[in-house]
Amino acid sequence: MILITGSHKAFALYKAIEDGVNHMWTVSAFQQHPQAVFVCDEDATHELRVKTVKYFK
């Protein structure tokens, strides 16, 4: 489980979910984990596409 809160971490959430797996953003490796869970508040979703937010709600 990854907990991401606040608008100051919105870019990190974007890199973790929408961008590809990248060694510069190690959190992106969770994209390949079969049981990874991202928990975030509304402020942390500001960098995500609307379609992504609606899909995960």
PDBQT receptor file of N, H, CA, C and O in Angstrom, charges set to zero:
ATOM      1  N   MET A   1       0.839  -1.164   0.000  1.00  0.00    +0.000 N 
ATOM      2  CA  MET A   1       0.000   0.000   0.000  1.00  0.00    +0.000 C 
ATOM      3  C   MET A   1       0.891   1.235   0.000  1.00  0.00    +0.000 C 
ATOM      4  O   MET A   1       1.846   1.331   0.771  1.00  0.00    +0.000 OA
ATOM      5  N   ILE A   2       0.566   2.164  -0.864  1.00  0.00    +0.000 N 
ATOM      6  H   ILE A   2      -0.210   2.087  -1.490  1.00  0.00    +0.000 HD
ATOM      7  CA  ILE A   2       1.273   3.427  -0.958  1.00  0.00    +0.000 C 
ATOM      8  C   ILE A   2       0.275   4.522  -0.618  1.00  0.00    +0.000 C 
ATOM      9  O   ILE A   2      -0.771   4.628  -1.258  1.00  0.00    +0.000 OA
ATOM     10  N   LEU A   3       0.587   5.332   0.377  1.00  0.00    +0.000 N 
ATOM     11  H   LEU A   3       1.437   5.245   0.897  1.00  0.00    +0.000 HD
ATOM     12  CA  LEU A   3      -0.280   6.426   0.811  1.00  0.00    +0.000 C 
ATOM     13  C   LEU A   3       0.309   7.733   0.311  1.00  0.00    +0.000 C 
ATOM     14  O   LEU A   3       1.445   8.077   0.637  1.00  0.00    +0.000 OA
ATOM     15  N   ILE A   4      -0.470   8.460  -0.485  1.00  0.00    +0.000 N 
ATOM     16  H   ILE A   4      -1.393   8.181  -0.750  1.00  0.00    +0.000 HD
ATOM     17  CA  ILE A   4      -0.017   9.736  -1.042  1.00  0.00    +0.000 C 
ATOM     18  C   ILE A   4      -1.063  10.787  -0.710  1.00  0.00    +0.000 C 
ATOM     19  O   ILE A   4      -2.220  10.674  -1.113  1.00  0.00    +0.000 OA
ATOM     20  N   THR A   5      -0.646  11.816   0.034  1.00  0.00    +0.000 N 
ATOM     21  H   THR A   5       0.294  11.908   0.362  1.00  0.00    +0.000 HD
ATOM     22  CA  THR A   5      -1.576  12.874   0.425  1.00  0.00    +0.000 C 
ATOM     23  C   THR A   5      -0.997  14.240   0.097  1.00  0.00    +0.000 C 
ATOM     24  O   THR A   5       0.215  14.448   0.149  1.00  0.00    +0.000 OA
ATOM     25  N   GLY A   6      -1.877  15.157  -0.237  1.00  0.00    +0.000 N 
ATOM     26  H   GLY A   6      -2.861  14.988  -0.279  1.00  0.00    +0.000 HD
ATOM     27  CA  GLY A   6      -1.487  16.543  -0.459  1.00  0.00    +0.000 C 
ATOM     28  C   GLY A   6      -1.088  16.850  -1.890  1.00  0.00    +0.000 C 
ATOM     29  O   GLY A   6      -0.588  15.992  -2.617  1.00  0.00    +0.000 OA
ATOM     30  N   SER A   7      -1.323  18.098  -2.274  1.00  0.00    +0.000 N 
ATOM     31  H   SER A   7      -1.729  18.795  -1.682  1.00  0.00    +0.000 HD
ATOM     32  CA  SER A   7      -1.022  18.526  -3.638  1.00  0.00    +0.000 C 
ATOM     33  C   SER A   7       0.476  18.551  -3.920  1.00  0.00    +0.000 C 
ATOM     34  O   SER A   7       0.885  18.459  -5.078  1.00  0.00    +0.000 OA
ATOM     35  N   HIS A   8       1.295  18.673  -2.887  1.00  0.00    +0.000 N 
ATOM     36  H   HIS A   8       0.963  18.747  -1.947  1.00  0.00    +0.000 HD
ATOM     37  CA  HIS A   8       2.745  18.692  -3.089  1.00  0.00    +0.000 C 
ATOM     38  C   HIS A   8       3.286  17.331  -3.532  1.00  0.00    +0.000 C 
ATOM     39  O   HIS A   8       4.440  17.232  -3.948  1.00  0.00    +0.000 OA
ATOM     40  N   LYS A   9       2.470  16.291  -3.447  1.00  0.00    +0.000 N 
ATOM     41  H   LYS A   9       1.532  16.372  -3.109  1.00  0.00    +0.000 HD
ATOM     42  CA  LYS A   9       2.886  14.959  -3.900  1.00  0.00    +0.000 C 
ATOM     43  C   LYS A   9       2.139  14.519  -5.164  1.00  0.00    +0.000 C 
ATOM     44  O   LYS A   9       2.228  13.360  -5.570  1.00  0.00    +0.000 OA
ATOM     45  N   ALA A  10       1.403  15.450  -5.781  1.00  0.00    +0.000 N 
ATOM     46  H   ALA A  10       1.331  16.391  -5.451  1.00  0.00    +0.000 HD
ATOM     47  CA  ALA A  10       0.607  15.124  -6.960  1.00  0.00    +0.000 C 
ATOM     48  C   ALA A  10       1.474  14.663  -8.133  1.00  0.00    +0.000 C 
ATOM     49  O   ALA A  10       1.097  13.743  -8.859  1.00  0.00    +0.000 OA
ATOM     50  N   PHE A  11       2.618  15.292  -8.318  1.00  0.00    +0.000 N 
ATOM     51  H   PHE A  11       2.924  16.039  -7.729  1.00  0.00    +0.000 HD
ATOM     52  CA  PHE A  11       3.493  14.902  -9.428  1.00  0.00    +0.000 C 
ATOM     53  C   PHE A  11       4.064  13.505  -9.202  1.00  0.00    +0.000 C 
ATOM     54  O   PHE A  11       4.226  12.738 -10.151  1.00  0.00    +0.000 OA
ATOM     55  N   ALA A  12       4.363  13.181  -7.968  1.00  0.00    +0.000 N 
ATOM     56  H   ALA A  12       4.231  13.804  -7.197  1.00  0.00    +0.000 HD
ATOM     57  CA  ALA A  12       4.869  11.841  -7.648  1.00  0.00    +0.000 C 
ATOM     58  C   ALA A  12       3.805  10.787  -7.939  1.00  0.00    +0.000 C 
ATOM     59  O   ALA A  12       4.125   9.708  -8.437  1.00  0.00    +0.000 OA
ATOM     60  N   LEU A  13       2.550  11.087  -7.636  1.00  0.00    +0.000 N 
ATOM     61  H   LEU A  13       2.289  11.964  -7.232  1.00  0.00    +0.000 HD
ATOM     62  CA  LEU A  13       1.464  10.149  -7.943  1.00  0.00    +0.000 C 
ATOM     63  C   LEU A  13       1.321   9.982  -9.449  1.00  0.00    +0.000 C 
ATOM     64  O   LEU A  13       1.103   8.874  -9.941  1.00  0.00    +0.000 OA
ATOM     65  N   TYR A  14       1.443  11.077 -10.173  1.00  0.00    +0.000 N 
ATOM     66  H   TYR A  14       1.620  11.977  -9.774  1.00  0.00    +0.000 HD
ATOM     67  CA  TYR A  14       1.402  11.004 -11.637  1.00  0.00    +0.000 C 
ATOM     68  C   TYR A  14       2.506  10.080 -12.161  1.00  0.00    +0.000 C 
ATOM     69  O   TYR A  14       2.254   9.217 -13.002  1.00  0.00    +0.000 OA
ATOM     70  N   LYS A  15       3.715  10.268 -11.664  1.00  0.00    +0.000 N 
ATOM     71  H   LYS A  15       3.920  10.969 -10.981  1.00  0.00    +0.000 HD
ATOM     72  CA  LYS A  15       4.840   9.436 -12.097  1.00  0.00    +0.000 C 
ATOM     73  C   LYS A  15       4.637   7.975 -11.698  1.00  0.00    +0.000 C 
ATOM     74  O   LYS A  15       5.074   7.072 -12.411  1.00  0.00    +0.000 OA
ATOM     75  N   ALA A  16       3.987   7.743 -10.578  1.00  0.00    +0.000 N 
ATOM     76  H   ALA A  16       3.633   8.477  -9.999  1.00  0.00    +0.000 HD
ATOM     77  CA  ALA A  16       3.771   6.382 -10.093  1.00  0.00    +0.000 C 
ATOM     78  C   ALA A  16       2.716   5.639 -10.901  1.00  0.00    +0.000 C 
ATOM     79  O   ALA A  16       2.808   4.424 -11.069  1.00  0.00    +0.000 OA
ATOM     80  N   ILE A  17       1.713   6.359 -11.403  1.00  0.00    +0.000 N 
ATOM     81  H   ILE A  17       1.638   7.346 -11.266  1.00  0.00    +0.000 HD
ATOM     82  CA  ILE A  17       0.578   5.694 -12.045  1.00  0.00    +0.000 C 
ATOM     83  C   ILE A  17       0.558   5.864 -13.566  1.00  0.00    +0.000 C 
ATOM     84  O   ILE A  17       0.417   4.883 -14.295  1.00  0.00    +0.000 OA
ATOM     85  N   GLU A  18       0.698   7.090 -14.043  1.00  0.00    +0.000 N 
ATOM     86  H   GLU A  18       0.813   7.887 -13.450  1.00  0.00    +0.000 HD
ATOM     87  CA  GLU A  18       0.483   7.354 -15.465  1.00  0.00    +0.000 C 
ATOM     88  C   GLU A  18       1.744   7.282 -16.314  1.00  0.00    +0.000 C 
ATOM     89  O   GLU A  18       1.670   6.938 -17.494  1.00  0.00    +0.000 OA
ATOM     90  N   ASP A  19       2.867   7.589 -15.755  1.00  0.00    +0.000 N 
ATOM     91  H   ASP A  19       2.928   7.868 -14.797  1.00  0.00    +0.000 HD
ATOM     92  CA  ASP A  19       4.117   7.531 -16.507  1.00  0.00    +0.000 C 
ATOM     93  C   ASP A  19       4.623   6.086 -16.485  1.00  0.00    +0.000 C 
ATOM     94  O   ASP A  19       4.198   5.296 -15.642  1.00  0.00    +0.000 OA
ATOM     95  N   GLY A  20       5.497   5.747 -17.377  1.00  0.00    +0.000 N 
ATOM     96  H   GLY A  20       5.842   6.389 -18.062  1.00  0.00    +0.000 HD
ATOM     97  CA  GLY A  20       6.034   4.391 -17.421  1.00  0.00    +0.000 C 
ATOM     98  C   GLY A  20       6.984   4.105 -16.263  1.00  0.00    +0.000 C 
ATOM     99  O   GLY A  20       7.373   5.011 -15.525  1.00  0.00    +0.000 OA
ATOM    100  N   VAL A  21       7.344   2.852 -16.116  1.00  0.00    +0.000 N 
ATOM    101  H   VAL A  21       7.028   2.116 -16.715  1.00  0.00    +0.000 HD
ATOM    102  CA  VAL A  21       8.299   2.452 -15.078  1.00  0.00    +0.000 C 
ATOM    103  C   VAL A  21       9.643   3.099 -15.410  1.00  0.00    +0.000 C 
ATOM    104  O   VAL A  21      10.125   3.021 -16.540  1.00  0.00    +0.000 OA
ATOM    105  N   ASN A  22      10.236   3.737 -14.404  1.00  0.00    +0.000 N 
ATOM    106  H   ASN A  22       9.844   3.800 -13.486  1.00  0.00    +0.000 HD
ATOM    107  CA  ASN A  22      11.424   4.550 -14.622  1.00  0.00    +0.000 C 
ATOM    108  C   ASN A  22      12.328   4.463 -13.402  1.00  0.00    +0.000 C 
ATOM    109  O   ASN A  22      11.846   4.533 -12.271  1.00  0.00    +0.000 OA
ATOM    110  N   HIS A  23      13.617   4.311 -13.610  1.00  0.00    +0.000 N 
ATOM    111  H   HIS A  23      14.009   4.254 -14.529  1.00  0.00    +0.000 HD
ATOM    112  CA  HIS A  23      14.552   4.216 -12.481  1.00  0.00    +0.000 C 
ATOM    113  C   HIS A  23      14.666   5.529 -11.705  1.00  0.00    +0.000 C 
ATOM    114  O   HIS A  23      15.108   5.524 -10.556  1.00  0.00    +0.000 OA
ATOM    115  N   MET A  24      14.279   6.642 -12.307  1.00  0.00    +0.000 N 
ATOM    116  H   MET A  24      13.920   6.646 -13.240  1.00  0.00    +0.000 HD
ATOM    117  CA  MET A  24      14.327   7.931 -11.607  1.00  0.00    +0.000 C 
ATOM    118  C   MET A  24      13.177   8.076 -10.608  1.00  0.00    +0.000 C 
ATOM    119  O   MET A  24      13.276   8.845  -9.652  1.00  0.00    +0.000 OA
ATOM    120  N   TRP A  25      12.110   7.350 -10.826  1.00  0.00    +0.000 N 
ATOM    121  H   TRP A  25      12.030   6.726 -11.603  1.00  0.00    +0.000 HD
ATOM    122  CA  TRP A  25      10.943   7.360  -9.933  1.00  0.00    +0.000 C 
ATOM    123  C   TRP A  25      10.692   5.914  -9.503  1.00  0.00    +0.000 C 
ATOM    124  O   TRP A  25       9.908   5.200 -10.129  1.00  0.00    +0.000 OA
ATOM    125  N   THR A  26      11.352   5.498  -8.448  1.00  0.00    +0.000 N 
ATOM    126  H   THR A  26      11.989   6.078  -7.940  1.00  0.00    +0.000 HD
ATOM    127  CA  THR A  26      11.282   4.095  -8.039  1.00  0.00    +0.000 C 
ATOM    128  C   THR A  26       9.872   3.664  -7.658  1.00  0.00    +0.000 C 
ATOM    129  O   THR A  26       9.548   2.479  -7.739  1.00  0.00    +0.000 OA
ATOM    130  N   VAL A  27       9.033   4.602  -7.246  1.00  0.00    +0.000 N 
ATOM    131  H   VAL A  27       9.296   5.565  -7.180  1.00  0.00    +0.000 HD
ATOM    132  CA  VAL A  27       7.649   4.262  -6.912  1.00  0.00    +0.000 C 
ATOM    133  C   VAL A  27       6.909   3.715  -8.134  1.00  0.00    +0.000 C 
ATOM    134  O   VAL A  27       5.922   2.996  -7.982  1.00  0.00    +0.000 OA
ATOM    135  N   SER A  28       7.368   4.041  -9.330  1.00  0.00    +0.000 N 
ATOM    136  H   SER A  28       8.171   4.625  -9.453  1.00  0.00    +0.000 HD
ATOM    137  CA  SER A  28       6.717   3.547 -10.543  1.00  0.00    +0.000 C 
ATOM    138  C   SER A  28       6.842   2.031 -10.691  1.00  0.00    +0.000 C 
ATOM    139  O   SER A  28       6.085   1.426 -11.451  1.00  0.00    +0.000 OA
ATOM    140  N   ALA A  29       7.771   1.415  -9.988  1.00  0.00    +0.000 N 
ATOM    141  H   ALA A  29       8.386   1.907  -9.371  1.00  0.00    +0.000 HD
ATOM    142  CA  ALA A  29       7.928  -0.042 -10.047  1.00  0.00    +0.000 C 
ATOM    143  C   ALA A  29       6.695  -0.764  -9.515  1.00  0.00    +0.000 C 
ATOM    144  O   ALA A  29       6.465  -1.926  -9.848  1.00  0.00    +0.000 OA
ATOM    145  N   PHE A  30       5.908  -0.090  -8.696  1.00  0.00    +0.000 N 
ATOM    146  H   PHE A  30       6.094   0.854  -8.425  1.00  0.00    +0.000 HD
ATOM    147  CA  PHE A  30       4.682  -0.701  -8.176  1.00  0.00    +0.000 C 
ATOM    148  C   PHE A  30       3.653  -0.952  -9.274  1.00  0.00    +0.000 C 
ATOM    149  O   PHE A  30       2.693  -1.690  -9.053  1.00  0.00    +0.000 OA
ATOM    150  N   GLN A  31       3.828  -0.362 -10.439  1.00  0.00    +0.000 N 
ATOM    151  H   GLN A  31       4.608   0.237 -10.619  1.00  0.00    +0.000 HD
ATOM    152  CA  GLN A  31       2.938  -0.651 -11.567  1.00  0.00    +0.000 C 
ATOM    153  C   GLN A  31       2.989  -2.126 -11.934  1.00  0.00    +0.000 C 
ATOM    154  O   GLN A  31       2.018  -2.668 -12.461  1.00  0.00    +0.000 OA
ATOM    155  N   GLN A  32       4.097  -2.771 -11.664  1.00  0.00    +0.000 N 
ATOM    156  H   GLN A  32       4.886  -2.331 -11.236  1.00  0.00    +0.000 HD
ATOM    157  CA  GLN A  32       4.267  -4.177 -12.017  1.00  0.00    +0.000 C 
ATOM    158  C   GLN A  32       3.908  -5.127 -10.881  1.00  0.00    +0.000 C 
ATOM    159  O   GLN A  32       3.941  -6.345 -11.062  1.00  0.00    +0.000 OA
ATOM    160  N   HIS A  33       3.572  -4.597  -9.733  1.00  0.00    +0.000 N 
ATOM    161  H   HIS A  33       3.544  -3.608  -9.587  1.00  0.00    +0.000 HD
ATOM    162  CA  HIS A  33       3.215  -5.445  -8.591  1.00  0.00    +0.000 C 
ATOM    163  C   HIS A  33       1.741  -5.834  -8.716  1.00  0.00    +0.000 C 
ATOM    164  O   HIS A  33       0.892  -4.959  -8.890  1.00  0.00    +0.000 OA
ATOM    165  N   PRO A  34       1.423  -7.117  -8.631  1.00  0.00    +0.000 N 
ATOM    166  CA  PRO A  34       0.041  -7.560  -8.857  1.00  0.00    +0.000 C 
ATOM    167  C   PRO A  34      -0.951  -7.129  -7.783  1.00  0.00    +0.000 C 
ATOM    168  O   PRO A  34      -2.155  -7.114  -8.039  1.00  0.00    +0.000 OA
ATOM    169  N   GLN A  35      -0.483  -6.780  -6.597  1.00  0.00    +0.000 N 
ATOM    170  H   GLN A  35       0.495  -6.792  -6.389  1.00  0.00    +0.000 HD
ATOM    171  CA  GLN A  35      -1.413  -6.411  -5.528  1.00  0.00    +0.000 C 
ATOM    172  C   GLN A  35      -1.122  -5.029  -4.944  1.00  0.00    +0.000 C 
ATOM    173  O   GLN A  35      -1.460  -4.767  -3.789  1.00  0.00    +0.000 OA
ATOM    174  N   ALA A  36      -0.512  -4.157  -5.710  1.00  0.00    +0.000 N 
ATOM    175  H   ALA A  36      -0.238  -4.369  -6.648  1.00  0.00    +0.000 HD
ATOM    176  CA  ALA A  36      -0.219  -2.803  -5.223  1.00  0.00    +0.000 C 
ATOM    177  C   ALA A  36      -1.512  -2.014  -5.062  1.00  0.00    +0.000 C 
ATOM    178  O   ALA A  36      -2.421  -2.111  -5.886  1.00  0.00    +0.000 OA
ATOM    179  N   VAL A  37      -1.580  -1.237  -3.996  1.00  0.00    +0.000 N 
ATOM    180  H   VAL A  37      -0.841  -1.159  -3.326  1.00  0.00    +0.000 HD
ATOM    181  CA  VAL A  37      -2.741  -0.391  -3.724  1.00  0.00    +0.000 C 
ATOM    182  C   VAL A  37      -2.232   1.025  -3.467  1.00  0.00    +0.000 C 
ATOM    183  O   VAL A  37      -1.386   1.245  -2.600  1.00  0.00    +0.000 OA
ATOM    184  N   PHE A  38      -2.754   1.971  -4.226  1.00  0.00    +0.000 N 
ATOM    185  H   PHE A  38      -3.441   1.791  -4.930  1.00  0.00    +0.000 HD
ATOM    186  CA  PHE A  38      -2.435   3.377  -4.017  1.00  0.00    +0.000 C 
ATOM    187  C   PHE A  38      -3.626   4.024  -3.326  1.00  0.00    +0.000 C 
ATOM    188  O   PHE A  38      -4.756   3.940  -3.808  1.00  0.00    +0.000 OA
ATOM    189  N   VAL A  39      -3.370   4.664  -2.203  1.00  0.00    +0.000 N 
ATOM    190  H   VAL A  39      -2.452   4.733  -1.812  1.00  0.00    +0.000 HD
ATOM    191  CA  VAL A  39      -4.406   5.383  -1.465  1.00  0.00    +0.000 C 
ATOM    192  C   VAL A  39      -4.009   6.848  -1.486  1.00  0.00    +0.000 C 
ATOM    193  O   VAL A  39      -2.900   7.203  -1.088  1.00  0.00    +0.000 OA
ATOM    194  N   CYS A  40      -4.919   7.700  -1.953  1.00  0.00    +0.000 N 
ATOM    195  H   CYS A  40      -5.820   7.411  -2.277  1.00  0.00    +0.000 HD
ATOM    196  CA  CYS A  40      -4.577   9.122  -2.037  1.00  0.00    +0.000 C 
ATOM    197  C   CYS A  40      -5.810   9.975  -1.768  1.00  0.00    +0.000 C 
ATOM    198  O   CYS A  40      -6.947   9.515  -1.875  1.00  0.00    +0.000 OA
ATOM    199  N   ASP A  41      -5.549  11.228  -1.415  1.00  0.00    +0.000 N 
ATOM    200  H   ASP A  41      -4.626  11.601  -1.328  1.00  0.00    +0.000 HD
ATOM    201  CA  ASP A  41      -6.652  12.159  -1.228  1.00  0.00    +0.000 C 
ATOM    202  C   ASP A  41      -6.893  12.924  -2.532  1.00  0.00    +0.000 C 
ATOM    203  O   ASP A  41      -6.144  12.782  -3.499  1.00  0.00    +0.000 OA
ATOM    204  N   GLU A  42      -7.945  13.732  -2.539  1.00  0.00    +0.000 N 
ATOM    205  H   GLU A  42      -8.554  13.847  -1.754  1.00  0.00    +0.000 HD
ATOM    206  CA  GLU A  42      -8.336  14.478  -3.734  1.00  0.00    +0.000 C 
ATOM    207  C   GLU A  42      -7.225  15.423  -4.206  1.00  0.00    +0.000 C 
ATOM    208  O   GLU A  42      -7.001  15.558  -5.409  1.00  0.00    +0.000 OA
ATOM    209  N   ASP A  43      -6.539  16.069  -3.281  1.00  0.00    +0.000 N 
ATOM    210  H   ASP A  43      -6.721  15.960  -2.304  1.00  0.00    +0.000 HD
ATOM    211  CA  ASP A  43      -5.472  17.009  -3.646  1.00  0.00    +0.000 C 
ATOM    212  C   ASP A  43      -4.334  16.326  -4.393  1.00  0.00    +0.000 C 
ATOM    213  O   ASP A  43      -3.722  16.932  -5.272  1.00  0.00    +0.000 OA
ATOM    214  N   ALA A  44      -4.049  15.099  -4.061  1.00  0.00    +0.000 N 
ATOM    215  H   ALA A  44      -4.546  14.607  -3.346  1.00  0.00    +0.000 HD
ATOM    216  CA  ALA A  44      -2.944  14.376  -4.694  1.00  0.00    +0.000 C 
ATOM    217  C   ALA A  44      -3.257  13.973  -6.134  1.00  0.00    +0.000 C 
ATOM    218  O   ALA A  44      -2.354  13.559  -6.862  1.00  0.00    +0.000 OA
ATOM    219  N   THR A  45      -4.498  14.084  -6.552  1.00  0.00    +0.000 N 
ATOM    220  H   THR A  45      -5.231  14.420  -5.960  1.00  0.00    +0.000 HD
ATOM    221  CA  THR A  45      -4.882  13.670  -7.907  1.00  0.00    +0.000 C 
ATOM    222  C   THR A  45      -4.836  14.805  -8.924  1.00  0.00    +0.000 C 
ATOM    223  O   THR A  45      -5.208  14.595 -10.079  1.00  0.00    +0.000 OA
ATOM    224  N   HIS A  46      -4.401  15.982  -8.543  1.00  0.00    +0.000 N 
ATOM    225  H   HIS A  46      -4.099  16.153  -7.605  1.00  0.00    +0.000 HD
ATOM    226  CA  HIS A  46      -4.455  17.150  -9.427  1.00  0.00    +0.000 C 
ATOM    227  C   HIS A  46      -3.610  17.018 -10.686  1.00  0.00    +0.000 C 
ATOM    228  O   HIS A  46      -3.917  17.671 -11.683  1.00  0.00    +0.000 OA
ATOM    229  N   GLU A  47      -2.579  16.218 -10.686  1.00  0.00    +0.000 N 
ATOM    230  H   GLU A  47      -2.329  15.687  -9.876  1.00  0.00    +0.000 HD
ATOM    231  CA  GLU A  47      -1.735  16.039 -11.880  1.00  0.00    +0.000 C 
ATOM    232  C   GLU A  47      -2.226  14.896 -12.770  1.00  0.00    +0.000 C 
ATOM    233  O   GLU A  47      -1.751  14.744 -13.896  1.00  0.00    +0.000 OA
ATOM    234  N   LEU A  48      -3.165  14.099 -12.281  1.00  0.00    +0.000 N 
ATOM    235  H   LEU A  48      -3.551  14.223 -11.366  1.00  0.00    +0.000 HD
ATOM    236  CA  LEU A  48      -3.659  12.959 -13.056  1.00  0.00    +0.000 C 
ATOM    237  C   LEU A  48      -4.694  13.406 -14.078  1.00  0.00    +0.000 C 
ATOM    238  O   LEU A  48      -5.359  14.426 -13.899  1.00  0.00    +0.000 OA
ATOM    239  N   ARG A  49      -4.823  12.637 -15.146  1.00  0.00    +0.000 N 
ATOM    240  H   ARG A  49      -4.283  11.809 -15.291  1.00  0.00    +0.000 HD
ATOM    241  CA  ARG A  49      -5.876  12.902 -16.120  1.00  0.00    +0.000 C 
ATOM    242  C   ARG A  49      -7.231  12.592 -15.486  1.00  0.00    +0.000 C 
ATOM    243  O   ARG A  49      -7.334  11.707 -14.636  1.00  0.00    +0.000 OA
ATOM    244  N   VAL A  50      -8.251  13.308 -15.895  1.00  0.00    +0.000 N 
ATOM    245  H   VAL A  50      -8.167  14.026 -16.585  1.00  0.00    +0.000 HD
ATOM    246  CA  VAL A  50      -9.601  13.110 -15.361  1.00  0.00    +0.000 C 
ATOM    247  C   VAL A  50     -10.051  11.672 -15.589  1.00  0.00    +0.000 C 
ATOM    248  O   VAL A  50     -10.687  11.071 -14.723  1.00  0.00    +0.000 OA
ATOM    249  N   LYS A  51      -9.726  11.132 -16.737  1.00  0.00    +0.000 N 
ATOM    250  H   LYS A  51      -9.209  11.620 -17.440  1.00  0.00    +0.000 HD
ATOM    251  CA  LYS A  51     -10.104   9.755 -17.068  1.00  0.00    +0.000 C 
ATOM    252  C   LYS A  51      -9.489   8.759 -16.077  1.00  0.00    +0.000 C 
ATOM    253  O   LYS A  51     -10.135   7.785 -15.692  1.00  0.00    +0.000 OA
ATOM    254  N   THR A  52      -8.259   9.002 -15.673  1.00  0.00    +0.000 N 
ATOM    255  H   THR A  52      -7.733   9.793 -15.986  1.00  0.00    +0.000 HD
ATOM    256  CA  THR A  52      -7.586   8.128 -14.709  1.00  0.00    +0.000 C 
ATOM    257  C   THR A  52      -8.267   8.197 -13.353  1.00  0.00    +0.000 C 
ATOM    258  O   THR A  52      -8.498   7.169 -12.718  1.00  0.00    +0.000 OA
ATOM    259  N   VAL A  53      -8.587   9.397 -12.910  1.00  0.00    +0.000 N 
ATOM    260  H   VAL A  53      -8.399  10.233 -13.426  1.00  0.00    +0.000 HD
ATOM    261  CA  VAL A  53      -9.237   9.578 -11.605  1.00  0.00    +0.000 C 
ATOM    262  C   VAL A  53     -10.597   8.896 -11.597  1.00  0.00    +0.000 C 
ATOM    263  O   VAL A  53     -10.940   8.213 -10.632  1.00  0.00    +0.000 OA
ATOM    264  N   LYS A  54     -11.374   9.070 -12.656  1.00  0.00    +0.000 N 
ATOM    265  H   LYS A  54     -11.096   9.625 -13.441  1.00  0.00    +0.000 HD
ATOM    266  CA  LYS A  54     -12.699   8.444 -12.725  1.00  0.00    +0.000 C 
ATOM    267  C   LYS A  54     -12.593   6.920 -12.738  1.00  0.00    +0.000 C 
ATOM    268  O   LYS A  54     -13.425   6.237 -12.141  1.00  0.00    +0.000 OA
ATOM    269  N   TYR A  55     -11.588   6.387 -13.406  1.00  0.00    +0.000 N 
ATOM    270  H   TYR A  55     -10.911   6.941 -13.890  1.00  0.00    +0.000 HD
ATOM    271  CA  TYR A  55     -11.402   4.937 -13.481  1.00  0.00    +0.000 C 
ATOM    272  C   TYR A  55     -11.143   4.335 -12.105  1.00  0.00    +0.000 C 
ATOM    273  O   TYR A  55     -11.678   3.276 -11.778  1.00  0.00    +0.000 OA
ATOM    274  N   PHE A  56     -10.326   5.004 -11.303  1.00  0.00    +0.000 N 
ATOM    275  H   PHE A  56      -9.891   5.865 -11.569  1.00  0.00    +0.000 HD
ATOM    276  CA  PHE A  56      -9.935   4.449 -10.015  1.00  0.00    +0.000 C 
ATOM    277  C   PHE A  56     -10.887   4.786  -8.876  1.00  0.00    +0.000 C 
ATOM    278  O   PHE A  56     -10.748   4.223  -7.791  1.00  0.00    +0.000 OA
ATOM    279  N   LYS A  57     -11.843   5.677  -9.079  1.00  0.00    +0.000 N 
ATOM    280  H   LYS A  57     -11.956   6.135  -9.961  1.00  0.00    +0.000 HD
ATOM    281  CA  LYS A  57     -12.768   6.042  -7.994  1.00  0.00    +0.000 C 
ATOM    282  C   LYS A  57     -13.724   4.950  -7.675  1.00  0.00    +0.000 C 
ATOM    283  O   LYS A  57     -14.564   5.104  -6.788  1.00  0.00    +0.000 OA
TER     284      LYS A  57
